[in-house]
Amino acid sequence: MMPDLDTNLPSIRQIQSLIKEKKEVELKVVTGDLIAGKIFWQDSECLSVLDHYDRQTVIWKHAIVFIQPKA
């Protein structure tokens, strides 16, 4: 059974806010790659990013170094 999404955690609330506001973000992953797009959804293990071509990439949360709103 997958753990529930704990919306009391500030990180979860911040990502939910980015999803709701459809803000562009940059994610850096442990491989050093930088992924840009809008976060489409999140669950307890992963999140999905839509790029400029509406391609969806699923990223494991443990592989994320940082997420920042795009300037």
N, CA, C and O atoms as a Tinker XYZ file with bonds, in Angstrom:
   284  protein
     1  N      0.841000   -1.186000    0.000000    73     2
     2  CA     0.000000    0.000000    0.000000    64     1     3
     3  C      0.887000    1.250000    0.000000    63     2     4     5
     4  O      1.845000    1.347000    0.767000    81     3
     5  N      0.552000    2.194000   -0.865000    73     3     6
     6  CA     1.311000    3.440000   -0.970000    64     5     7
     7  C      0.907000    4.385000    0.158000    63     6     8     9
     8  O     -0.266000    4.460000    0.523000    81     7
     9  N      1.887000    5.105000    0.708000    73     7    10
    10  CA     1.530000    6.091000    1.740000    64     9    11
    11  C      0.723000    7.237000    1.132000    63    10    12    13
    12  O      0.898000    7.593000   -0.034000    81    11
    13  N     -0.160000    7.803000    1.945000    73    11    14
    14  CA    -0.957000    8.942000    1.490000    64    13    15
    15  C     -0.086000   10.177000    1.341000    63    14    16    17
    16  O      0.981000   10.279000    1.946000    81    15
    17  N     -0.548000   11.097000    0.540000    73    15    18
    18  CA     0.123000   12.377000    0.374000    64    17    19
    19  C     -0.180000   13.236000    1.594000    63    18    20    21
    20  O     -1.337000   13.587000    1.830000    81    19
    21  N      0.836000   13.576000    2.367000    73    19    22
    22  CA     0.661000   14.333000    3.609000    64    21    23
    23  C      0.644000   15.828000    3.296000    63    22    24    25
    24  O      1.697000   16.455000    3.181000    81    23
    25  N     -0.539000   16.385000    3.163000    73    23    26
    26  CA    -0.672000   17.799000    2.801000    64    25    27
    27  C     -0.330000   18.745000    3.945000    63    26    28    29
    28  O     -0.417000   19.962000    3.783000    81    27
    29  N      0.052000   18.212000    5.085000    73    27    30
    30  CA     0.532000   19.058000    6.175000    64    29    31
    31  C      1.994000   19.448000    5.992000    63    30    32    33
    32  O      2.477000   20.382000    6.632000    81    31
    33  N      2.699000   18.729000    5.117000    73    31    34
    34  CA     4.106000   19.029000    4.871000    64    33    35
    35  C      4.243000   20.261000    3.969000    63    34    36    37
    36  O      3.570000   20.344000    2.941000    81    35
    37  N      5.096000   21.210000    4.332000    73    35    38
    38  CA     5.256000   22.425000    3.524000    64    37    39
    39  C      5.693000   22.136000    2.088000    63    38    40    41
    40  O      5.264000   22.826000    1.164000    81    39
    41  N      6.535000   21.131000    1.894000    73    39    42
    42  CA     7.004000   20.818000    0.537000    64    41    43
    43  C      5.853000   20.344000   -0.345000    63    42    44    45
    44  O      5.777000   20.712000   -1.517000    81    43
    45  N      4.968000   19.540000    0.204000    73    43    46
    46  CA     3.805000   19.050000   -0.549000    64    45    47
    47  C      2.883000   20.218000   -0.887000    63    46    48    49
    48  O      2.398000   20.321000   -2.014000    81    47
    49  N      2.642000   21.087000    0.075000    73    47    50
    50  CA     1.778000   22.255000   -0.164000    64    49    51
    51  C      2.380000   23.175000   -1.223000    63    50    52    53
    52  O      1.657000   23.710000   -2.063000    81    51
    53  N      3.698000   23.361000   -1.188000    73    51    54
    54  CA     4.339000   24.236000   -2.164000    64    53    55
    55  C      4.209000   23.653000   -3.576000    63    54    56    57
    56  O      3.916000   24.382000   -4.524000    81    55
    57  N      4.423000   22.359000   -3.712000    73    55    58
    58  CA     4.283000   21.730000   -5.029000    64    57    59
    59  C      2.830000   21.802000   -5.488000    63    58    60    61
    60  O      2.568000   22.069000   -6.661000    81    59
    61  N      1.885000   21.568000   -4.584000    73    59    62
    62  CA     0.466000   21.683000   -4.939000    64    61    63
    63  C      0.142000   23.098000   -5.427000    63    62    64    65
    64  O     -0.642000   23.272000   -6.361000    81    63
    65  N      0.736000   24.084000   -4.805000    73    63    66
    66  CA     0.539000   25.473000   -5.213000    64    65    67
    67  C      1.093000   25.708000   -6.624000    63    66    68    69
    68  O      0.463000   26.387000   -7.435000    81    67
    69  N      2.259000   25.149000   -6.910000    73    67    70
    70  CA     2.846000   25.280000   -8.251000    64    69    71
    71  C      1.963000   24.615000   -9.304000    63    70    72    73
    72  O      1.840000   25.111000  -10.424000    81    71
    73  N      1.349000   23.487000   -8.937000    73    71    74
    74  CA     0.443000   22.794000   -9.850000    64    73    75
    75  C     -0.795000   23.654000  -10.097000    63    74    76    77
    76  O     -1.193000   23.867000  -11.242000    81    75
    77  N     -1.390000   24.138000   -9.032000    73    75    78
    78  CA    -2.631000   24.933000   -9.132000    64    77    79
    79  C     -2.419000   26.204000   -9.950000    63    78    80    81
    80  O     -3.267000   26.575000  -10.762000    81    79
    81  N     -1.278000   26.874000   -9.732000    73    79    82
    82  CA    -0.989000   28.129000  -10.427000    64    81    83
    83  C     -0.365000   27.921000  -11.804000    63    82    84    85
    84  O     -0.129000   28.885000  -12.532000    81    83
    85  N     -0.096000   26.656000  -12.163000    73    83    86
    86  CA     0.481000   26.296000  -13.465000    64    85    87
    87  C      1.754000   27.080000  -13.769000    63    86    88    89
    88  O      1.958000   27.569000  -14.880000    81    87
    89  N      2.603000   27.185000  -12.748000    73    87    90
    90  CA     3.858000   27.920000  -12.901000    64    89    91
    91  C      4.916000   27.050000  -13.564000    63    90    92    93
    92  O      5.003000   25.845000  -13.327000    81    91
    93  N      5.718000   27.701000  -14.402000    73    91    94
    94  CA     6.874000   27.027000  -14.998000    64    93    95
    95  C      7.920000   26.818000  -13.911000    63    94    96    97
    96  O      8.157000   27.700000  -13.085000    81    95
    97  N      8.542000   25.647000  -13.918000    73    95    98
    98  CA     9.581000   25.331000  -12.939000    64    97    99
    99  C     10.786000   24.727000  -13.652000    63    98   100   101
   100  O     10.713000   24.288000  -14.799000    81    99
   101  N     11.891000   24.725000  -12.924000    73    99   102
   102  CA    13.079000   23.989000  -13.322000    64   101   103
   103  C     13.369000   22.982000  -12.227000    63   102   104   105
   104  O     13.376000   23.321000  -11.043000    81   103
   105  N     13.607000   21.747000  -12.624000    73   103   106
   106  CA    13.965000   20.681000  -11.687000    64   105   107
   107  C     15.347000   20.183000  -12.062000    63   106   108   109
   108  O     15.617000   19.899000  -13.229000    81   107
   109  N     16.205000   20.080000  -11.088000    73   107   110
   110  CA    17.498000   19.457000  -11.313000    64   109   111
   111  C     17.436000   18.082000  -10.685000    63   110   112   113
   112  O     16.977000   17.925000   -9.554000    81   111
   113  N     17.900000   17.083000  -11.424000    73   111   114
   114  CA    17.891000   15.718000  -10.913000    64   113   115
   115  C     19.318000   15.252000  -10.643000    63   114   116   117
   116  O     20.279000   15.891000  -11.072000    81   115
   117  N     19.450000   14.148000   -9.938000    73   115   118
   118  CA    20.766000   13.686000   -9.490000    64   117   119
   119  C     21.733000   13.401000  -10.632000    63   118   120   121
   120  O     22.943000   13.363000  -10.409000    81   119
   121  N     21.236000   13.200000  -11.840000    73   119   122
   122  CA    22.112000   12.976000  -12.994000    64   121   123
   123  C     22.732000   14.272000  -13.491000    63   122   124   125
   124  O     23.630000   14.255000  -14.332000    81   123
   125  N     22.242000   15.413000  -12.959000    73   123   126
   126  CA    22.728000   16.723000  -13.389000    64   125   127
   127  C     21.846000   17.352000  -14.449000    63   126   128   129
   128  O     22.041000   18.516000  -14.798000    81   127
   129  N     20.871000   16.601000  -14.973000    73   127   130
   130  CA    19.961000   17.138000  -15.982000    64   129   131
   131  C     19.046000   18.184000  -15.374000    63   130   132   133
   132  O     18.661000   18.093000  -14.209000    81   131
   133  N     18.704000   19.179000  -16.183000    73   131   134
   134  CA    17.759000   20.218000  -15.783000    64   133   135
   135  C     16.498000   20.018000  -16.615000    63   134   136   137
   136  O     16.555000   19.993000  -17.845000    81   135
   137  N     15.374000   19.877000  -15.945000    73   135   138
   138  CA    14.093000   19.640000  -16.613000    64   137   139
   139  C     13.223000   20.860000  -16.388000    63   138   140   141
   140  O     13.047000   21.310000  -15.256000    81   139
   141  N     12.677000   21.395000  -17.479000    73   139   142
   142  CA    11.827000   22.585000  -17.394000    64   141   143
   143  C     10.416000   22.244000  -17.856000    63   142   144   145
   144  O     10.224000   21.445000  -18.773000    81   143
   145  N      9.437000   22.859000  -17.208000    73   143   146
   146  CA     8.050000   22.658000  -17.585000    64   145   147
   147  C      7.132000   23.003000  -16.431000    63   146   148   149
   148  O      7.508000   23.717000  -15.502000    81   147
   149  N      5.919000   22.480000  -16.512000    73   147   150
   150  CA     4.924000   22.697000  -15.461000    64   149   151
   151  C      4.642000   21.364000  -14.781000    63   150   152   153
   152  O      4.468000   20.338000  -15.438000    81   151
   153  N      4.601000   21.399000  -13.454000    73   151   154
   154  CA     4.266000   20.178000  -12.722000    64   153   155
   155  C      2.786000   19.903000  -12.938000    63   154   156   157
   156  O      1.940000   20.760000  -12.684000    81   155
   157  N      2.485000   18.703000  -13.409000    73   155   158
   158  CA     1.119000   18.324000  -13.758000    64   157   159
   159  C      0.418000   17.628000  -12.599000    63   158   160   161
   160  O     -0.753000   17.901000  -12.333000    81   159
   161  N      1.118000   16.731000  -11.903000    73   159   162
   162  CA     0.574000   16.041000  -10.742000    64   161   163
   163  C      1.712000   15.546000   -9.870000    63   162   164   165
   164  O      2.867000   15.502000  -10.292000    81   163
   165  N      1.365000   15.177000   -8.649000    73   163   166
   166  CA     2.312000   14.529000   -7.749000    64   165   167
   167  C      1.582000   13.463000   -6.956000    63   166   168   169
   168  O      0.382000   13.561000   -6.700000    81   167
   169  N      2.333000   12.446000   -6.576000    73   167   170
   170  CA     1.840000   11.484000   -5.599000    64   169   171
   171  C      2.934000   11.330000   -4.546000    63   170   172   173
   172  O      3.872000   12.127000   -4.519000    81   171
   173  N      2.836000   10.350000   -3.702000    73   171   174
   174  CA     3.802000   10.237000   -2.611000    64   173   175
   175  C      5.202000    9.850000   -3.096000    63   174   176   177
   176  O      6.175000   10.068000   -2.374000    81   175
   177  N      5.326000    9.289000   -4.289000    73   175   178
   178  CA     6.614000    8.818000   -4.786000    64   177   179
   179  C      7.169000    9.623000   -5.965000    63   178   180   181
   180  O      8.385000    9.753000   -6.107000    81   179
   181  N      6.299000   10.153000   -6.795000    73   179   182
   182  CA     6.712000   10.764000   -8.068000    64   181   183
   183  C      5.993000   12.073000   -8.313000    63   182   184   185
   184  O      5.038000   12.425000   -7.620000    81   183
   185  N      6.482000   12.792000   -9.330000    73   183   186
   186  CA     5.714000   13.895000   -9.880000    64   185   187
   187  C      5.881000   13.887000  -11.381000    63   186   188   189
   188  O      6.834000   13.312000  -11.907000    81   187
   189  N      4.960000   14.522000  -12.064000    73   187   190
   190  CA     4.955000   14.559000  -13.517000    64   189   191
   191  C      5.148000   15.993000  -13.985000    63   190   192   193
   192  O      4.539000   16.919000  -13.449000    81   191
   193  N      5.997000   16.168000  -14.987000    73   191   194
   194  CA     6.273000   17.495000  -15.545000    64   193   195
   195  C      5.886000   17.485000  -17.013000    63   194   196   197
   196  O      6.268000   16.583000  -17.758000    81   195
   197  N      5.123000   18.495000  -17.427000    73   195   198
   198  CA     4.771000   18.690000  -18.835000    64   197   199
   199  C      5.726000   19.711000  -19.433000    63   198   200   201
   200  O      5.861000   20.820000  -18.916000    81   199
   201  N      6.391000   19.333000  -20.527000    73   199   202
   202  CA     7.307000   20.281000  -21.161000    64   201   203
   203  C      6.553000   21.156000  -22.160000    63   202   204   205
   204  O      5.325000   21.103000  -22.238000    81   203
   205  N      7.288000   21.954000  -22.918000    73   203   206
   206  CA     6.672000   22.898000  -23.859000    64   205   207
   207  C      5.964000   22.205000  -25.028000    63   206   208   209
   208  O      5.170000   22.826000  -25.735000    81   207
   209  N      6.254000   20.928000  -25.222000    73   207   210
   210  CA     5.611000   20.145000  -26.279000    64   209   211
   211  C      4.501000   19.260000  -25.735000    63   210   212   213
   212  O      4.014000   18.369000  -26.430000    81   211
   213  N      4.097000   19.508000  -24.481000    73   211   214
   214  CA     3.084000   18.715000  -23.775000    64   213   215
   215  C      3.485000   17.253000  -23.619000    63   214   216   217
   216  O      2.629000   16.374000  -23.523000    81   215
   217  N      4.796000   16.996000  -23.595000    73   215   218
   218  CA     5.282000   15.654000  -23.277000    64   217   219
   219  C      5.388000   15.547000  -21.761000    63   218   220   221
   220  O      5.853000   16.463000  -21.082000    81   219
   221  N      4.948000   14.417000  -21.260000    73   219   222
   222  CA     4.916000   14.207000  -19.823000    64   221   223
   223  C      6.119000   13.364000  -19.395000    63   222   224   225
   224  O      6.390000   12.317000  -19.981000    81   223
   225  N      6.829000   13.823000  -18.381000    73   223   226
   226  CA     7.943000   13.080000  -17.808000    64   225   227
   227  C      7.625000   12.803000  -16.349000    63   226   228   229
   228  O      7.306000   13.720000  -15.593000    81   227
   229  N      7.713000   11.544000  -15.957000    73   227   230
   230  CA     7.492000   11.162000  -14.565000    64   229   231
   231  C      8.859000   11.068000  -13.895000    63   230   232   233
   232  O      9.762000   10.398000  -14.397000    81   231
   233  N      9.000000   11.740000  -12.769000    73   231   234
   234  CA    10.271000   11.809000  -12.058000    64   233   235
   235  C     10.066000   11.290000  -10.635000    63   234   236   237
   236  O      9.144000   11.711000   -9.937000    81   235
   237  N     10.930000   10.378000  -10.219000    73   235   238
   238  CA    10.899000    9.895000   -8.848000    64   237   239
   239  C     11.375000   11.014000   -7.939000    63   238   240   241
   240  O     12.399000   11.637000   -8.219000    81   239
   241  N     10.663000   11.280000   -6.867000    73   239   242
   242  CA    11.012000   12.383000   -5.962000    64   241   243
   243  C     12.404000   12.224000   -5.361000    63   242   244   245
   244  O     13.082000   13.224000   -5.126000    81   243
   245  N     12.845000   10.996000   -5.108000    73   243   246
   246  CA    14.165000   10.815000   -4.518000    64   245   247
   247  C     15.293000   11.163000   -5.494000    63   246   248   249
   248  O     16.453000   11.249000   -5.089000    81   247
   249  N     14.963000   11.364000   -6.777000    73   247   250
   250  CA    15.962000   11.733000   -7.781000    64   249   251
   251  C     16.077000   13.250000   -7.956000    63   250   252   253
   252  O     16.929000   13.722000   -8.708000    81   251
   253  N     15.222000   14.016000   -7.265000    73   251   254
   254  CA    15.211000   15.472000   -7.434000    64   253   255
   255  C     16.206000   16.127000   -6.485000    63   254   256   257
   256  O     16.218000   15.854000   -5.285000    81   255
   257  N     17.045000   17.005000   -7.055000    73   255   258
   258  CA    17.987000   17.779000   -6.253000    64   257   259
   259  C     17.298000   19.062000   -5.784000    63   258   260   261
   260  O     17.350000   19.402000   -4.603000    81   259
   261  N     16.646000   19.780000   -6.725000    73   259   262
   262  CA    15.874000   20.951000   -6.349000    64   261   263
   263  C     14.790000   21.240000   -7.374000    63   262   264   265
   264  O     14.856000   20.793000   -8.519000    81   263
   265  N     13.784000   22.002000   -6.934000    73   263   266
   266  CA    12.721000   22.535000   -7.793000    64   265   267
   267  C     12.669000   24.018000   -7.530000    63   266   268   269
   268  O     12.622000   24.450000   -6.378000    81   267
   269  N     12.678000   24.813000   -8.606000    73   267   270
   270  CA    12.547000   26.257000   -8.419000    64   269   271
   271  C     11.651000   26.835000   -9.500000    63   270   272   273
   272  O     11.695000   26.394000  -10.648000    81   271
   273  N     10.831000   27.830000   -9.135000    73   271   274
   274  CA    10.024000   28.503000  -10.149000    64   273   275
   275  C     10.943000   29.178000  -11.163000    63   274   276   277
   276  O     11.974000   29.752000  -10.812000    81   275
   277  N     10.543000   29.095000  -12.417000    73   275   278
   278  CA    11.344000   29.708000  -13.477000    64   277   279
   279  C     11.141000   31.219000  -13.448000    63   278   280   281
   280  O     10.018000   31.702000  -13.304000    81   279
   281  N     12.231000   31.952000  -13.584000    73   279   282
   282  CA    12.170000   33.419000  -13.526000    64   281   283
   283  C     11.654000   34.032000  -14.797000    63   282   284
   284  O     11.548000   35.255000  -14.894000    81   283
